[in-house]
Amino acid sequence: MPKGRSRFSTILWVSILLFLAVVLSFPKWITVFYPLPHQELVFSEAGKHDVDPYLVFAIIRAESKYQNAAESVVGAKGLMQIMPETADWIAEQNGIEEFKLEDLHKPAVNISFGCWYLHSLSKEFDGNIPLIVASYNAGRGKVQEWLVGGTWNGEPEEIDKIPFPETRQYLKNVLKNYEAYQAIYK
């Protein structure tokens, strides 16, 4: 065997063994991809609003990739990408008079508003996670239209019937994240 090939083979095997050693010595390596940013805040607000904190983390991962300063092209802001109109409505519903849109970049405000909103959607859609998540993305009115019109029944197996491609992909992404968070941390 040529000398260069055996050296490459040795380097490859050593690299594989080092990789395995790192992975095996750090059994929760997957948490690098599914972290728990603002963990105390998320668990506190999720508990206060009767929302699964792992659903909150799944939404944060999908919406902002954990970036406080995230802002979408349509104006959604912060970790949970809350739209300005929705934030104003949430502030009004909660009697918050001093609210400013820039506050959505503060994790405490964004997560509190996001958890409150998820609870509101959960009450409206009887805790049906796919309906809650689709509503979080497309709006509760659109999802109600789909249900009433028979376009989509809210079942995960029927996601491909959602008429908005972005919402279909978003829902698939959040449900995958949610499943991963539950498997890793529960």
TAPEHU-V886953 format. One record per backbone hydrogen bond with DSSP energy under -0.5 kcal/mol. NH is the residue of the N-H (numbers start at 1). CO is the residue of the C=O. If there is no record, write none. Layout:
((NH	CO) (NH	CO))
This chain:
((6	2) (7	3) (8	4) (9	5) (10	6) (11	7) (12	8) (13	9) (14	10) (15	11) (16	12) (17	13) (18	14) (19	15) (20	16) (21	17) (22	18) (23	19) (24	20) (25	21) (26	22) (29	26) (31	28) (32	29) (33	30) (34	30) (39	36) (42	38) (43	39) (44	40) (45	41) (46	42) (47	43) (48	44) (49	45) (50	47) (51	46) (55	52) (56	52) (57	53) (58	54) (59	55) (60	56) (61	57) (62	58) (63	59) (64	60) (65	60) (65	61) (66	60) (67	64) (68	66) (70	67) (72	76) (75	72) (77	82) (78	70) (81	78) (82	77) (87	83) (88	84) (89	85) (90	86) (91	87) (92	88) (93	89) (94	90) (95	92) (96	91) (97	95) (103	100) (104	101) (105	102) (106	103) (107	105) (110	106) (111	107) (112	108) (113	109) (114	110) (115	111) (116	112) (117	113) (118	114) (119	115) (120	116) (121	117) (122	118) (123	119) (124	120) (125	121) (126	123) (127	122) (128	125) (129	127) (132	128) (133	129) (134	130) (135	131) (136	132) (137	133) (138	134) (139	135) (143	139) (144	140) (145	141) (146	142) (147	143) (148	144) (149	145) (150	146) (150	147) (151	146) (152	146) (158	155) (159	156) (161	158) (162	159) (165	163) (168	164) (169	165) (170	166) (171	167) (172	168) (173	169) (174	170) (175	171) (176	172) (177	173) (178	174) (179	175) (180	176) (181	177) (182	178) (183	179) (184	180) (185	181) (186	182))
